[in-house]
Amino acid sequence: LGLAADNRRDLLDWAEVRKMKDSGLVRFGSHTCNHTRLVEGLDEALIVREIEGSRTRLEDELGESARFFCYPNGDCSAAALARVRACYSGAVSTQIGWNDVTATPRGFRARLTGWL
């Protein structure tokens, strides 16, 4: 549970997260354990803990697969990219444009409709 400077909560607790998930209106993806920026030069063990640990915790708490990842602050080193590719179905960043050169018809439709 996180607290803002004025002692107000600024994060959800797990019961609130589960309630949101159970509503069917919200899906949760992974974002690292500690919002660690995945920049070049990080220790490989830290990268693994942040990326895989986040997924494991979400799956343990929510009882369903965490398939997608969002890079904190959009930062992505080569080692982090490799680990995310090994663990998730997809990922998003703050980089503008396509992050993959193999655009599919489905992806193209998604981009046209504003879903990307």
C-alpha positions in Angstrom: 0.0 0.0 0.0 1.5 3.3 -1.0 0.9 6.6 0.7 1.0 10.1 -0.8 2.9 12.9 0.9 -0.3 13.9 2.8 -0.9 10.3 4.0 -3.6 9.6 1.4 -3.4 6.3 -0.4 -2.1 6.5 -3.9 -2.1 2.8 -4.8 -4.7 0.0 -4.8 -4.5 -2.9 -2.4 -4.9 -6.5 -3.7 -8.6 -6.8 -2.7 -9.4 -3.7 -4.8 -7.4 -5.0 -7.7 -9.2 -8.3 -7.6 -12.6 -6.5 -7.4 -11.7 -4.5 -10.4 -10.6 -7.7 -12.3 -13.8 -9.5 -11.3 -15.9 -6.7 -12.7 -14.8 -7.7 -16.1 -14.2 -4.0 -17.0 -10.4 -4.0 -16.1 -7.5 -6.2 -17.1 -4.1 -6.0 -15.6 -0.7 -6.3 -17.2 2.8 -6.3 -15.8 4.9 -3.3 -15.2 7.9 -4.6 -13.1 7.8 -5.1 -9.3 9.2 -1.7 -8.3 8.8 0.5 -11.3 12.4 0.0 -12.1 13.5 1.8 -15.3 14.9 -1.0 -17.6 17.9 1.0 -18.8 21.2 -0.4 -20.2 23.7 -1.5 -17.6 21.2 -3.1 -15.1 22.3 -6.4 -13.5 20.7 -9.4 -15.3 19.4 -10.8 -12.0 17.6 -7.5 -11.3 16.1 -7.5 -14.8 14.8 -11.1 -14.2 13.4 -10.3 -10.8 11.6 -7.2 -12.0 10.1 -8.6 -15.2 9.4 -12.2 -14.2 8.6 -11.4 -10.5 6.0 -8.9 -11.6 4.3 -11.5 -13.8 4.4 -14.2 -11.1 3.0 -11.9 -8.4 0.1 -10.8 -10.7 -0.7 -14.4 -11.6 -0.6 -15.5 -8.0 -2.8 -12.7 -6.8 -5.3 -12.7 -9.7 -5.4 -16.4 -10.6 -5.0 -15.7 -14.4 -2.2 -15.2 -16.9 -0.5 -11.8 -17.1 0.1 -11.8 -20.9 1.2 -8.2 -21.5 4.0 -5.9 -20.2 4.4 -2.1 -20.1 7.9 -0.7 -19.9 8.2 1.8 -17.0 8.8 5.2 -18.4 9.2 3.5 -21.8 12.8 2.5 -21.1 13.9 -0.7 -22.7 17.4 -2.1 -22.8 18.4 -5.0 -25.1 18.5 -7.4 -22.1 15.0 -6.2 -20.9 13.6 -6.6 -24.4 14.9 -10.2 -24.6 13.5 -11.1 -21.2 10.1 -9.5 -22.0 9.9 -11.3 -25.3 10.6 -14.6 -23.5 7.9 -14.0 -20.9 5.0 -12.1 -22.5 2.7 -12.2 -25.5 3.2 -8.5 -26.1 4.5 -5.2 -24.6 3.9 -1.5 -24.9 6.2 1.4 -24.5 6.1 5.2 -24.9 8.0 5.0 -28.2 6.0 6.6 -31.0 5.3 4.4 -34.1 5.5 0.7 -34.8 7.9 -1.2 -32.7 7.8 -4.2 -35.0 8.5 -4.3 -38.8 6.0 -7.2 -39.4 2.6 -5.4 -39.5 -0.3 -7.8 -39.7 -3.7 -7.1 -41.2 -5.1 -7.2 -37.7 -2.5 -4.8 -36.4 -3.2 -2.5 -39.3 -6.9 -2.5 -38.6 -6.2 -1.8 -34.9 -4.0 1.2 -35.8 -6.7 2.6 -38.2 -9.4 2.3 -35.5 -7.2 3.9 -32.8 -6.7 0.8 -30.7 -2.9 1.0 -30.9 
